[in-house]
Amino acid sequence: MCEPTTLAAAVIGTSALQAYGQYTDGKFQASVANQNAKINEDAALDAINKGNAQAQEQRRRTRQLAGTQAATMSASGIDLSTAGALDILGDTAAMGELDALTMVNNASREAYGYRMQAENDRLNAKMARRSGNMGAMTTLLTAPIQAYGAYQLAGGTWSPFGGGGSGAAKAGKTFSKAPKGF
């Protein structure tokens, strides 16, 4: 059997290592969550850029379609200044712009989702750091109690409470009723 103070010191040392492990684990988890937040922020920017590029491409296709429609109508002998031709060209432009705006809107919604996930990741980072700190603090606060238990288990006789119990118990005094005023 180990000497009681050696065993108590070993418990304290082990607790210190455990606390350090909890602290560094919290830091690591926070770092991972912050990196995930950055990835999601980048994905949000990418979604916006992709949506804008798709909208520009849609506008280009719409202009091309309107040009093809105008050329076809002109080749068919239709006056482009008539109401029917203007309606067709106007509807084509309106539908094309609606499609482009829908693409931008969808990209904005996708980016919003990424940004919300990034915010959740940042909150997870804070919680991971706090959890690691709390775990380390709890370990350090309970280490003396565990060390004292190991010390007593190994046969140690010292007591932080005055040797063998409270002063009243040593003197043989017992309280059968509460003092007046309670």
N, C-alpha and C positions, 0 to 999 in steps of 0.2 A: 504494500500500500504506500502511496506517495505521502510525503510530509504535507500536512494541511496547508501551510502557507504557499508551498510550491503549487499545489493543486488550485488554490484560489488565484494565484498569479496566472496560471495557465488559462483559467476561465476568463479572467480579465483580458488577457492577450487575445484569446480566441474571439471574445466579444468585440474587441477593437477591430480585428480583421473582418469580422462579419459586418460591422457597422461601415467600415470602409468599402466593402463589397456592395452593400446596399446603396451607399452614396454614389459610387461610380456607376452602378447599374442604372440608377435614376438619371445620372448625367448622360449616359449612353442612350437610354430610351428617349430622353428629351432631344438629344441630337438627331436621332433617327426621325422622330416626329417633326422636328423643324426642317429636316431635309425633305421629308414628304410634303410639307407645306410649300417649300420652294418649288418642288416638282409640280404641284397642283397650280401654283401661281403661273409658272411657265406654260402649263397646259391651257390655262385660261387665256393667256396672251396669244397662244398659238390658235386657239379656237376663234378668237376675234379676228386675227389676221387671215385665217382660212375662210371665215365667213365673208370678210370684205373682198377677198380675192374671188370667191364664188359669185358674189354680187356683181363685181366688175365684169366677170365673164358672162353672166346672165345679161347684163346691159349690152355688152358687145354683141351677143347672139340676137338680142331683141332688135338692135339697130340693123344688124345684117338681115334679119327677117323682114323688117319694115322696108329696107331697100329692095329686097327681092319682091315683096308685094307691090311696091311702087313701080318697079320695072315691069312686072307681069301685067299690072293694070294698064300701064302706058302702052305696052306692046299690044294689048287687047283693044286699044282705042278708047279706054275710059279716061275721062278728064279727072285728074287728081284733085282738082279744086271743087269737085262736086261733093255733096253731103255724104253720099254712100262711101266714096273713096276715103274721105276725111275720117268718117266713123271707123272704118276698118283700120286705118293707120293709127288713129287715136286709141282704139281698143288694144291694138297690138302693143303700143307704147305703154299704156296703162297696165296691161297684164304683165308685161316684161318687168316694169318697175315694181309691181306688186310682188312678183317672184323674187326679185333682187332684195327687196325689203324683208321678205319672209326669211330669206337666207341670212341676212344680217341679224334679224330677231332671233332666229334659232341659234345662231352662233353666240349671241349675247346670253341666251338662256343656258347654253352649254358652259360658257365661261362663268356664269353665276354659280352653277353647280360646283365647278372646280374651285372657285373662290371660297364657297362655303366649306368645302372639304379642307381647303388650306387653313381656314380659321379653326375648324375642328382639330386639325393636326397641331396647330399652335397651342390650343387649349390642352390637348393631350400631352404636349411637351411640358407645359407648366405642371400638369398633374403628375407626370412621371418624375419630374425633378422634386416636387413636394413629397411624393410617395417615398422616393429614395431617401430624402432628408428625414422624413418622419420615421422610416424604418431604422435608419442609423441612430436617430435620437432615442427611439424606444429601446434599441439594443443597448446603447450606452447607459440609459437610465436603469435598465434591469440587470446590467452586468454586476454591480455590487451585490445585489440580492442573490444572484446565481453564484457568485464567488463565495459569499458567506455560507450559502447552502452546501457548496462543495467542501468548504473548510470544515464545517461541522460534520459532514458525512465522513470526512477523512479523520475525524477524531479531535478536531480543534475544540478548545474549551473557552476561548475568549468570546465575550458577548458585548456588543455595542450598547446593550441595555443594562449594564451594571453587573455582569457576572451571571447570576442565576435567576433572574426575574426582576420584577419591580420592587421598589422599596417597601411597599405595603405588604406584599406577599412574604418578603424576607422577615419582616417584623412579626409575622403571624397575625396581622390585623386583617379582618374581613369586614366588609360593609354589608350589613343586613338590610339597611334601608338607606334611601338617598338622603343626603344632607338637606336641611331646611332651605327652602327657597327654590327648590327644583320641582 
